[in-house]
Structures are given as C-alpha cells and as structure tokens.
Amino acid sequence: MADPLDFTGKVALVTGSSRGIGAEMIKAFGNRGATCVVNYFADPQGQNKADAANVARELKDPLMIDCDVTQPAQVEQ
C-alpha cells in the first residue's frame, strides 16, 4: 500500500507560510517530498520576505511567491 503521506511529485502551496503554523506546515510537506511554494505578503519593512527566505532555505528547490491571497487579481497573476 502506498504511503498516504508521500508527497513526492506533488506541489504544496501553503498561504502565509513565511512564519508560524504555515511555515511548519510547508516544511512538513517538504520533508515528505513535495515541491514547496512559500507564500508571503510583502510588508514595507521587508520582514515577511526575509522570514519566507529563511523558511525557503530549509527546503529543496522552493519557489517563493509574494501574493496577498485576499486580492483576486494577485492570485490570478
């Protein structure tokens, strides 16, 4: 029987994955083989981007995306 927690060959996107629960979730997906998309919302100080970069360093070939998922136009881009 296949391992239901094997995400090899799959892409995981967790909104707000630059810190907190979101960061831990995206790292868990990465540890299970997923290609990970680290999502953050840019702030004037650049802290969210820095936090996202720190999370991304712990992943294999991550993609970092600046997107406010509450804005449909940004999501469509």
PDB file as gemmi writes it, atoms N, CA and C in Angstrom:
CRYST1    1.000    1.000    1.000  90.00  90.00  90.00 P 1                      
ATOM      1  N   MET A   1       0.834  -1.181   0.000  1.00  0.00           N  
ATOM      2  CA  MET A   1       0.000   0.000   0.000  1.00  0.00           C  
ATOM      3  C   MET A   1       0.882   1.249   0.000  1.00  0.00           C  
ATOM      4  N   ALA A   2       0.503   2.226  -0.801  1.00  0.00           N  
ATOM      5  CA  ALA A   2       1.266   3.470  -0.913  1.00  0.00           C  
ATOM      6  C   ALA A   2       1.164   4.285   0.371  1.00  0.00           C  
ATOM      7  N   ASP A   3       2.236   4.990   0.666  1.00  0.00           N  
ATOM      8  CA  ASP A   3       2.267   5.862   1.837  1.00  0.00           C  
ATOM      9  C   ASP A   3       1.416   7.100   1.559  1.00  0.00           C  
ATOM     10  N   PRO A   4       0.320   7.309   2.291  1.00  0.00           N  
ATOM     11  CA  PRO A   4      -0.544   8.469   2.030  1.00  0.00           C  
ATOM     12  C   PRO A   4       0.124   9.807   2.363  1.00  0.00           C  
ATOM     13  N   LEU A   5       1.243   9.764   3.063  1.00  0.00           N  
ATOM     14  CA  LEU A   5       1.951  10.996   3.414  1.00  0.00           C  
ATOM     15  C   LEU A   5       3.181  11.226   2.543  1.00  0.00           C  
ATOM     16  N   ASP A   6       3.284  10.483   1.435  1.00  0.00           N  
ATOM     17  CA  ASP A   6       4.377  10.690   0.481  1.00  0.00           C  
ATOM     18  C   ASP A   6       3.900  11.694  -0.563  1.00  0.00           C  
ATOM     19  N   PHE A   7       4.506  12.871  -0.561  1.00  0.00           N  
ATOM     20  CA  PHE A   7       4.105  13.935  -1.480  1.00  0.00           C  
ATOM     21  C   PHE A   7       5.094  14.111  -2.628  1.00  0.00           C  
ATOM     22  N   THR A   8       5.918  13.098  -2.866  1.00  0.00           N  
ATOM     23  CA  THR A   8       6.872  13.142  -3.968  1.00  0.00           C  
ATOM     24  C   THR A   8       6.122  13.356  -5.280  1.00  0.00           C  
ATOM     25  N   GLY A   9       6.613  14.309  -6.082  1.00  0.00           N  
ATOM     26  CA  GLY A   9       5.975  14.599  -7.361  1.00  0.00           C  
ATOM     27  C   GLY A   9       4.780  15.527  -7.268  1.00  0.00           C  
ATOM     28  N   LYS A  10       4.494  16.017  -6.074  1.00  0.00           N  
ATOM     29  CA  LYS A  10       3.359  16.927  -5.883  1.00  0.00           C  
ATOM     30  C   LYS A  10       3.877  18.309  -5.491  1.00  0.00           C  
ATOM     31  N   VAL A  11       3.040  19.307  -5.697  1.00  0.00           N  
ATOM     32  CA  VAL A  11       3.372  20.681  -5.321  1.00  0.00           C  
ATOM     33  C   VAL A  11       2.491  21.077  -4.144  1.00  0.00           C  
ATOM     34  N   ALA A  12       3.116  21.643  -3.115  1.00  0.00           N  
ATOM     35  CA  ALA A  12       2.375  22.111  -1.940  1.00  0.00           C  
ATOM     36  C   ALA A  12       2.490  23.631  -1.846  1.00  0.00           C  
ATOM     37  N   LEU A  13       1.346  24.284  -1.733  1.00  0.00           N  
ATOM     38  CA  LEU A  13       1.281  25.730  -1.517  1.00  0.00           C  
ATOM     39  C   LEU A  13       0.537  25.959  -0.214  1.00  0.00           C  
ATOM     40  N   VAL A  14       1.199  26.612   0.717  1.00  0.00           N  
ATOM     41  CA  VAL A  14       0.576  26.957   1.993  1.00  0.00           C  
ATOM     42  C   VAL A  14       0.595  28.473   2.088  1.00  0.00           C  
ATOM     43  N   THR A  15      -0.580  29.080   2.162  1.00  0.00           N  
ATOM     44  CA  THR A  15      -0.635  30.538   2.278  1.00  0.00           C  
ATOM     45  C   THR A  15      -0.105  30.951   3.650  1.00  0.00           C  
ATOM     46  N   GLY A  16       0.583  32.074   3.669  1.00  0.00           N  
ATOM     47  CA  GLY A  16       1.142  32.552   4.932  1.00  0.00           C  
ATOM     48  C   GLY A  16       2.227  31.641   5.474  1.00  0.00           C  
ATOM     49  N   SER A  17       3.004  31.045   4.573  1.00  0.00           N  
ATOM     50  CA  SER A  17       3.997  30.064   5.018  1.00  0.00           C  
ATOM     51  C   SER A  17       5.348  30.681   5.369  1.00  0.00           C  
ATOM     52  N   SER A  18       5.383  31.984   5.579  1.00  0.00           N  
ATOM     53  CA  SER A  18       6.647  32.622   5.943  1.00  0.00           C  
ATOM     54  C   SER A  18       6.953  32.520   7.433  1.00  0.00           C  
ATOM     55  N   ARG A  19       5.946  32.161   8.233  1.00  0.00           N  
ATOM     56  CA  ARG A  19       6.190  32.020   9.671  1.00  0.00           C  
ATOM     57  C   ARG A  19       5.062  31.243  10.346  1.00  0.00           C  
ATOM     58  N   GLY A  20       5.256  30.926  11.593  1.00  0.00           N  
ATOM     59  CA  GLY A  20       4.226  30.276  12.399  1.00  0.00           C  
ATOM     60  C   GLY A  20       3.791  28.911  11.891  1.00  0.00           C  
ATOM     61  N   ILE A  21       2.505  28.638  12.039  1.00  0.00           N  
ATOM     62  CA  ILE A  21       1.949  27.344  11.636  1.00  0.00           C  
ATOM     63  C   ILE A  21       2.165  27.100  10.149  1.00  0.00           C  
ATOM     64  N   GLY A  22       1.997  28.135   9.336  1.00  0.00           N  
ATOM     65  CA  GLY A  22       2.196  27.986   7.896  1.00  0.00           C  
ATOM     66  C   GLY A  22       3.605  27.535   7.556  1.00  0.00           C  
ATOM     67  N   ALA A  23       4.603  28.106   8.227  1.00  0.00           N  
ATOM     68  CA  ALA A  23       5.999  27.726   7.991  1.00  0.00           C  
ATOM     69  C   ALA A  23       6.229  26.271   8.372  1.00  0.00           C  
ATOM     70  N   GLU A  24       5.685  25.864   9.495  1.00  0.00           N  
ATOM     71  CA  GLU A  24       5.861  24.475   9.927  1.00  0.00           C  
ATOM     72  C   GLU A  24       5.148  23.509   8.980  1.00  0.00           C  
ATOM     73  N   MET A  25       3.994  23.916   8.479  1.00  0.00           N  
ATOM     74  CA  MET A  25       3.265  23.055   7.537  1.00  0.00           C  
ATOM     75  C   MET A  25       4.038  22.876   6.240  1.00  0.00           C  
ATOM     76  N   ILE A  26       4.562  23.971   5.668  1.00  0.00           N  
ATOM     77  CA  ILE A  26       5.265  23.857   4.392  1.00  0.00           C  
ATOM     78  C   ILE A  26       6.544  23.042   4.567  1.00  0.00           C  
ATOM     79  N   LYS A  27       7.213  23.169   5.712  1.00  0.00           N  
ATOM     80  CA  LYS A  27       8.407  22.355   5.965  1.00  0.00           C  
ATOM     81  C   LYS A  27       8.042  20.878   6.082  1.00  0.00           C  
ATOM     82  N   ALA A  28       6.900  20.588   6.694  1.00  0.00           N  
ATOM     83  CA  ALA A  28       6.457  19.191   6.798  1.00  0.00           C  
ATOM     84  C   ALA A  28       6.180  18.607   5.418  1.00  0.00           C  
ATOM     85  N   PHE A  29       5.526  19.382   4.554  1.00  0.00           N  
ATOM     86  CA  PHE A  29       5.297  18.909   3.185  1.00  0.00           C  
ATOM     87  C   PHE A  29       6.633  18.669   2.482  1.00  0.00           C  
ATOM     88  N   GLY A  30       7.575  19.588   2.658  1.00  0.00           N  
ATOM     89  CA  GLY A  30       8.888  19.428   2.041  1.00  0.00           C  
ATOM     90  C   GLY A  30       9.611  18.189   2.538  1.00  0.00           C  
ATOM     91  N   ASN A  31       9.513  17.925   3.832  1.00  0.00           N  
ATOM     92  CA  ASN A  31      10.135  16.728   4.402  1.00  0.00           C  
ATOM     93  C   ASN A  31       9.513  15.449   3.861  1.00  0.00           C  
ATOM     94  N   ARG A  32       8.298  15.555   3.343  1.00  0.00           N  
ATOM     95  CA  ARG A  32       7.594  14.399   2.775  1.00  0.00           C  
ATOM     96  C   ARG A  32       7.702  14.353   1.255  1.00  0.00           C  
ATOM     97  N   GLY A  33       8.611  15.158   0.678  1.00  0.00           N  
ATOM     98  CA  GLY A  33       8.905  15.050  -0.741  1.00  0.00           C  
ATOM     99  C   GLY A  33       8.250  16.052  -1.662  1.00  0.00           C  
ATOM    100  N   ALA A  34       7.408  16.921  -1.148  1.00  0.00           N  
ATOM    101  CA  ALA A  34       6.708  17.884  -2.008  1.00  0.00           C  
ATOM    102  C   ALA A  34       7.643  18.979  -2.505  1.00  0.00           C  
ATOM    103  N   THR A  35       7.345  19.484  -3.681  1.00  0.00           N  
ATOM    104  CA  THR A  35       7.943  20.720  -4.154  1.00  0.00           C  
ATOM    105  C   THR A  35       7.131  21.832  -3.498  1.00  0.00           C  
ATOM    106  N   CYS A  36       7.800  22.741  -2.807  1.00  0.00           N  
ATOM    107  CA  CYS A  36       7.082  23.695  -1.965  1.00  0.00           C  
ATOM    108  C   CYS A  36       7.068  25.115  -2.515  1.00  0.00           C  
ATOM    109  N   VAL A  37       5.917  25.759  -2.336  1.00  0.00           N  
ATOM    110  CA  VAL A  37       5.735  27.161  -2.675  1.00  0.00           C  
ATOM    111  C   VAL A  37       5.539  27.910  -1.357  1.00  0.00           C  
ATOM    112  N   VAL A  38       6.493  28.782  -1.047  1.00  0.00           N  
ATOM    113  CA  VAL A  38       6.422  29.580   0.175  1.00  0.00           C  
ATOM    114  C   VAL A  38       5.751  30.899  -0.186  1.00  0.00           C  
ATOM    115  N   ASN A  39       4.593  31.136   0.403  1.00  0.00           N  
ATOM    116  CA  ASN A  39       3.808  32.339   0.124  1.00  0.00           C  
ATOM    117  C   ASN A  39       3.990  33.346   1.252  1.00  0.00           C  
ATOM    118  N   TYR A  40       4.162  34.601   0.861  1.00  0.00           N  
ATOM    119  CA  TYR A  40       4.232  35.684   1.838  1.00  0.00           C  
ATOM    120  C   TYR A  40       3.589  36.923   1.231  1.00  0.00           C  
ATOM    121  N   PHE A  41       3.227  37.861   2.072  1.00  0.00           N  
ATOM    122  CA  PHE A  41       2.653  39.134   1.654  1.00  0.00           C  
ATOM    123  C   PHE A  41       3.670  40.214   2.007  1.00  0.00           C  
ATOM    124  N   ALA A  42       4.162  40.929   0.999  1.00  0.00           N  
ATOM    125  CA  ALA A  42       5.206  41.931   1.222  1.00  0.00           C  
ATOM    126  C   ALA A  42       4.736  43.026   2.176  1.00  0.00           C  
ATOM    127  N   ASP A  43       5.597  43.352   3.104  1.00  0.00           N  
ATOM    128  CA  ASP A  43       5.343  44.443   4.037  1.00  0.00           C  
ATOM    129  C   ASP A  43       6.416  45.515   3.817  1.00  0.00           C  
ATOM    130  N   PRO A  44       6.153  46.752   4.224  1.00  0.00           N  
ATOM    131  CA  PRO A  44       7.101  47.849   3.967  1.00  0.00           C  
ATOM    132  C   PRO A  44       8.506  47.609   4.535  1.00  0.00           C  
ATOM    133  N   GLN A  45       8.611  46.908   5.631  1.00  0.00           N  
ATOM    134  CA  GLN A  45       9.913  46.659   6.248  1.00  0.00           C  
ATOM    135  C   GLN A  45      10.657  45.485   5.608  1.00  0.00           C  
ATOM    136  N   GLY A  46       9.974  44.686   4.816  1.00  0.00           N  
ATOM    137  CA  GLY A  46      10.603  43.529   4.185  1.00  0.00           C  
ATOM    138  C   GLY A  46      10.754  42.326   5.096  1.00  0.00           C  
ATOM    139  N   GLN A  47      10.141  42.382   6.268  1.00  0.00           N  
ATOM    140  CA  GLN A  47      10.284  41.287   7.235  1.00  0.00           C  
ATOM    141  C   GLN A  47       9.646  39.993   6.736  1.00  0.00           C  
ATOM    142  N   ASN A  48       8.469  40.087   6.115  1.00  0.00           N  
ATOM    143  CA  ASN A  48       7.807  38.870   5.633  1.00  0.00           C  
ATOM    144  C   ASN A  48       8.645  38.165   4.574  1.00  0.00           C  
ATOM    145  N   LYS A  49       9.264  38.944   3.681  1.00  0.00           N  
ATOM    146  CA  LYS A  49      10.123  38.351   2.649  1.00  0.00           C  
ATOM    147  C   LYS A  49      11.344  37.688   3.290  1.00  0.00           C  
ATOM    148  N   ALA A  50      11.929  38.344   4.286  1.00  0.00           N  
ATOM    149  CA  ALA A  50      13.082  37.772   4.987  1.00  0.00           C  
ATOM    150  C   ALA A  50      12.692  36.482   5.699  1.00  0.00           C  
ATOM    151  N   ASP A  51      11.529  36.485   6.344  1.00  0.00           N  
ATOM    152  CA  ASP A  51      11.050  35.275   7.017  1.00  0.00           C  
ATOM    153  C   ASP A  51      10.817  34.154   6.012  1.00  0.00           C  
ATOM    154  N   ALA A  52      10.218  34.498   4.864  1.00  0.00           N  
ATOM    155  CA  ALA A  52       9.965  33.497   3.823  1.00  0.00           C  
ATOM    156  C   ALA A  52      11.278  32.920   3.301  1.00  0.00           C  
ATOM    157  N   ALA A  53      12.285  33.768   3.132  1.00  0.00           N  
ATOM    158  CA  ALA A  53      13.591  33.299   2.660  1.00  0.00           C  
ATOM    159  C   ALA A  53      14.224  32.338   3.661  1.00  0.00           C  
ATOM    160  N   ASN A  54      14.054  32.618   4.946  1.00  0.00           N  
ATOM    161  CA  ASN A  54      14.578  31.712   5.972  1.00  0.00           C  
ATOM    162  C   ASN A  54      13.904  30.350   5.906  1.00  0.00           C  
ATOM    163  N   VAL A  55      12.606  30.337   5.690  1.00  0.00           N  
ATOM    164  CA  VAL A  55      11.879  29.070   5.551  1.00  0.00           C  
ATOM    165  C   VAL A  55      12.342  28.355   4.283  1.00  0.00           C  
ATOM    166  N   ALA A  56      12.461  29.104   3.191  1.00  0.00           N  
ATOM    167  CA  ALA A  56      12.845  28.515   1.903  1.00  0.00           C  
ATOM    168  C   ALA A  56      14.216  27.857   1.966  1.00  0.00           C  
ATOM    169  N   ARG A  57      15.123  28.394   2.763  1.00  0.00           N  
ATOM    170  CA  ARG A  57      16.466  27.813   2.896  1.00  0.00           C  
ATOM    171  C   ARG A  57      16.425  26.383   3.424  1.00  0.00           C  
ATOM    172  N   GLU A  58      15.366  26.039   4.126  1.00  0.00           N  
ATOM    173  CA  GLU A  58      15.247  24.698   4.695  1.00  0.00           C  
ATOM    174  C   GLU A  58      14.599  23.705   3.733  1.00  0.00           C  
ATOM    175  N   LEU A  59      14.238  24.167   2.536  1.00  0.00           N  
ATOM    176  CA  LEU A  59      13.524  23.333   1.577  1.00  0.00           C  
ATOM    177  C   LEU A  59      14.380  23.065   0.347  1.00  0.00           C  
ATOM    178  N   LYS A  60      14.031  22.007  -0.372  1.00  0.00           N  
ATOM    179  CA  LYS A  60      14.738  21.666  -1.605  1.00  0.00           C  
ATOM    180  C   LYS A  60      14.027  22.330  -2.781  1.00  0.00           C  
ATOM    181  N   ASP A  61      14.735  23.208  -3.488  1.00  0.00           N  
ATOM    182  CA  ASP A  61      14.220  23.889  -4.681  1.00  0.00           C  
ATOM    183  C   ASP A  61      12.852  24.538  -4.478  1.00  0.00           C  
ATOM    184  N   PRO A  62      12.698  25.382  -3.450  1.00  0.00           N  
ATOM    185  CA  PRO A  62      11.402  26.026  -3.220  1.00  0.00           C  
ATOM    186  C   PRO A  62      11.150  27.175  -4.190  1.00  0.00           C  
ATOM    187  N   LEU A  63       9.910  27.558  -4.284  1.00  0.00           N  
ATOM    188  CA  LEU A  63       9.502  28.749  -5.021  1.00  0.00           C  
ATOM    189  C   LEU A  63       8.919  29.707  -3.991  1.00  0.00           C  
ATOM    190  N   MET A  64       9.372  30.964  -3.994  1.00  0.00           N  
ATOM    191  CA  MET A  64       8.816  31.977  -3.093  1.00  0.00           C  
ATOM    192  C   MET A  64       7.917  32.896  -3.898  1.00  0.00           C  
ATOM    193  N   ILE A  65       6.707  33.122  -3.393  1.00  0.00           N  
ATOM    194  CA  ILE A  65       5.756  33.974  -4.097  1.00  0.00           C  
ATOM    195  C   ILE A  65       5.201  35.039  -3.156  1.00  0.00           C  
ATOM    196  N   ASP A  66       5.312  36.296  -3.604  1.00  0.00           N  
ATOM    197  CA  ASP A  66       4.715  37.430  -2.898  1.00  0.00           C  
ATOM    198  C   ASP A  66       3.302  37.593  -3.443  1.00  0.00           C  
ATOM    199  N   CYS A  67       2.310  37.282  -2.632  1.00  0.00           N  
ATOM    200  CA  CYS A  67       0.920  37.366  -3.083  1.00  0.00           C  
ATOM    201  C   CYS A  67      -0.004  37.545  -1.888  1.00  0.00           C  
ATOM    202  N   ASP A  68      -0.856  38.544  -1.971  1.00  0.00           N  
ATOM    203  CA  ASP A  68      -1.912  38.739  -0.982  1.00  0.00           C  
ATOM    204  C   ASP A  68      -3.109  37.935  -1.478  1.00  0.00           C  
ATOM    205  N   VAL A  69      -3.334  36.774  -0.883  1.00  0.00           N  
ATOM    206  CA  VAL A  69      -4.381  35.870  -1.377  1.00  0.00           C  
ATOM    207  C   VAL A  69      -5.792  36.397  -1.143  1.00  0.00           C  
ATOM    208  N   THR A  70      -5.921  37.525  -0.442  1.00  0.00           N  
ATOM    209  CA  THR A  70      -7.247  38.135  -0.294  1.00  0.00           C  
ATOM    210  C   THR A  70      -7.582  39.012  -1.495  1.00  0.00           C  
ATOM    211  N   GLN A  71      -6.618  39.181  -2.410  1.00  0.00           N  
ATOM    212  CA  GLN A  71      -6.803  40.012  -3.603  1.00  0.00           C  
ATOM    213  C   GLN A  71      -6.877  39.120  -4.846  1.00  0.00           C  
ATOM    214  N   PRO A  72      -8.074  38.902  -5.403  1.00  0.00           N  
ATOM    215  CA  PRO A  72      -8.225  38.010  -6.560  1.00  0.00           C  
ATOM    216  C   PRO A  72      -7.293  38.333  -7.726  1.00  0.00           C  
ATOM    217  N   ALA A  73      -7.048  39.599  -7.995  1.00  0.00           N  
ATOM    218  CA  ALA A  73      -6.173  39.963  -9.117  1.00  0.00           C  
ATOM    219  C   ALA A  73      -4.748  39.448  -8.899  1.00  0.00           C  
ATOM    220  N   GLN A  74      -4.260  39.508  -7.666  1.00  0.00           N  
ATOM    221  CA  GLN A  74      -2.923  38.993  -7.380  1.00  0.00           C  
ATOM    222  C   GLN A  74      -2.877  37.476  -7.520  1.00  0.00           C  
ATOM    223  N   VAL A  75      -3.920  36.817  -7.089  1.00  0.00           N  
ATOM    224  CA  VAL A  75      -3.969  35.352  -7.191  1.00  0.00           C  
ATOM    225  C   VAL A  75      -3.964  34.924  -8.652  1.00  0.00           C  
ATOM    226  N   GLU A  76      -4.677  35.645  -9.497  1.00  0.00           N  
ATOM    227  CA  GLU A  76      -4.752  35.308 -10.922  1.00  0.00           C  
ATOM    228  C   GLU A  76      -3.415  35.470 -11.624  1.00  0.00           C  
ATOM    229  N   GLN A  77      -2.569  36.383 -11.135  1.00  0.00           N  
ATOM    230  CA  GLN A  77      -1.256  36.586 -11.750  1.00  0.00           C  
ATOM    231  C   GLN A  77      -0.439  35.357 -11.550  1.00  0.00           C  
TER     232      GLN A  77                                                      
END                                                                             
